[in-house]
Amino acid sequence: HFSAWWEAATAAHTRGARSHSCTMVDAEDEVTAGWLMKKGEGVLAGYKRRYVVLDNGVMSYYKSIDDYESGQPPLKGNRISIKEYQAAAVKDEDTHFKLEPTSAAAGGRVWEFKTSSKQTRDAWVEAFQTEGAANK
């Protein structure tokens, strides 16, 4: 089934342990990471599967877990300080959420993501807020 594959593909993990949901650990050195569908930039941009990492208020993303774990730079060199964004679920879309800039310093990009379920979406929104993104 697609949904079982999707759940496995979007399973989040913290350093040294893997789980099937996005979970936060209060220790300052912990990393939240997992698979999300990230929307590209532009009017015709679609969604691509990306391994998203939240670490000390910074979001980065990779094509694969191996790229992250082997120390490769994130795609497009992006390391986004999420403290200048607000994280919120997308109204009428149970599996979508977005990061919107809260200041001019953040730039104008709105980051859009899709998950496999409402519960996974809510866990990611909470993770972004725990890492420093504002609550809408």
C-alpha positions as CSV (number, residue, x, y, z in Angstrom):
1,H,0.0,0.0,0.0
2,F,1.1,3.5,-0.8
3,S,0.2,4.7,2.7
4,A,2.4,2.2,4.4
5,W,5.3,3.1,2.1
6,W,4.6,6.8,2.8
7,E,4.7,6.3,6.6
8,A,8.0,4.5,6.3
9,A,9.4,7.1,4.0
10,T,8.4,10.0,6.3
11,A,9.6,8.3,9.5
12,A,11.6,10.8,11.5
13,H,14.6,10.0,13.7
14,T,16.8,11.5,16.3
15,R,20.5,10.8,16.5
16,G,21.0,7.2,17.3
17,A,17.4,6.2,17.3
18,R,14.7,5.9,14.7
19,S,10.9,6.1,15.2
20,H,7.8,6.3,13.0
21,S,6.8,9.8,13.9
22,C,8.4,13.2,14.3
23,T,9.4,13.4,17.9
24,M,11.3,16.0,19.8
25,V,13.8,15.4,22.6
26,D,14.4,18.2,25.0
27,A,18.2,17.7,25.1
28,E,19.8,20.7,23.3
29,D,22.0,18.6,21.2
30,E,19.3,16.5,19.7
31,V,18.3,16.7,16.0
32,T,14.9,16.2,14.6
33,A,14.9,14.8,11.1
34,G,12.7,12.9,8.7
35,W,11.2,12.7,5.2
36,L,8.8,15.5,4.0
37,M,7.5,16.5,0.6
38,K,8.9,20.0,0.0
39,K,7.4,22.3,-2.6
40,G,9.9,23.9,-4.9
41,E,10.0,27.6,-5.8
42,G,8.0,29.1,-8.7
43,V,4.5,28.9,-10.0
44,L,4.8,25.5,-11.7
45,A,7.0,23.9,-9.0
46,G,6.0,20.5,-7.7
47,Y,6.8,18.6,-4.5
48,K,9.9,16.6,-4.1
49,R,10.8,14.1,-1.3
50,R,13.5,15.6,0.9
51,Y,15.2,14.6,4.1
52,V,14.6,17.6,6.4
53,V,16.7,18.3,9.4
54,L,16.0,20.7,12.3
55,D,19.0,21.4,14.5
56,N,19.4,24.4,16.9
57,G,16.8,26.5,15.1
58,V,18.2,25.8,11.6
59,M,16.4,23.9,8.9
60,S,18.4,22.1,6.1
61,Y,17.3,19.5,3.6
62,Y,19.0,16.7,1.6
63,K,18.2,14.2,-1.1
64,S,18.9,11.3,1.2
65,I,19.7,10.2,4.7
66,D,23.1,9.1,3.4
67,D,23.9,12.6,2.2
68,Y,23.1,14.0,5.6
69,E,24.8,11.3,7.6
70,S,28.0,11.5,5.5
71,G,28.3,15.2,6.0
72,Q,27.4,16.4,2.5
73,P,26.2,20.0,2.3
74,P,22.5,20.5,2.3
75,L,20.8,21.0,-1.1
76,K,21.4,24.4,-2.6
77,G,23.5,25.1,0.5
78,N,20.4,26.0,2.4
79,R,20.6,26.4,6.1
80,I,17.5,28.4,7.1
81,S,17.2,30.1,10.5
82,I,13.6,29.3,11.4
83,K,13.5,31.8,14.2
84,E,12.4,34.4,11.6
85,Y,9.5,32.2,10.4
86,Q,6.1,31.1,11.8
87,A,5.0,27.5,11.3
88,A,1.4,26.7,10.7
89,A,-0.9,24.1,9.4
90,V,-2.5,24.9,6.0
91,K,-6.3,25.5,6.4
92,D,-8.4,22.8,4.8
93,E,-5.4,20.6,4.0
94,D,-4.9,18.0,6.7
95,T,-1.4,17.0,5.5
96,H,0.1,20.4,4.6
97,F,2.0,23.0,6.6
98,K,4.1,26.0,5.8
99,L,6.8,28.3,7.2
100,E,6.1,32.0,6.5
101,P,8.6,34.8,7.1
102,T,7.9,37.0,10.1
103,S,10.4,39.7,9.1
104,A,12.0,41.2,6.0
105,A,15.4,39.7,7.1
106,A,14.0,36.2,6.5
107,G,13.3,37.1,2.8
108,G,10.0,36.5,1.0
109,R,10.0,32.7,0.5
110,V,7.2,30.7,2.0
111,W,8.3,27.1,2.6
112,E,5.5,24.6,1.9
113,F,5.5,20.9,3.0
114,K,3.3,17.9,2.8
115,T,3.2,14.9,5.2
116,S,1.4,11.5,5.2
117,S,-1.1,12.3,7.8
118,K,-2.6,15.0,10.0
119,Q,-0.8,13.6,13.0
120,T,2.6,13.7,11.3
121,R,1.9,17.2,10.1
122,D,1.0,18.4,13.6
123,A,4.1,16.7,15.0
124,W,6.3,18.6,12.4
125,V,4.6,21.9,13.1
126,E,5.3,21.4,16.8
127,A,8.9,20.4,16.1
128,F,9.4,23.6,14.1
129,Q,7.9,25.7,16.9
130,T,10.0,23.9,19.5
131,E,13.1,24.7,17.4
132,G,12.1,28.4,17.4
133,A,9.6,29.1,14.7
134,A,6.7,31.3,15.8
135,N,3.2,29.9,16.4
136,K,0.6,31.3,14.0
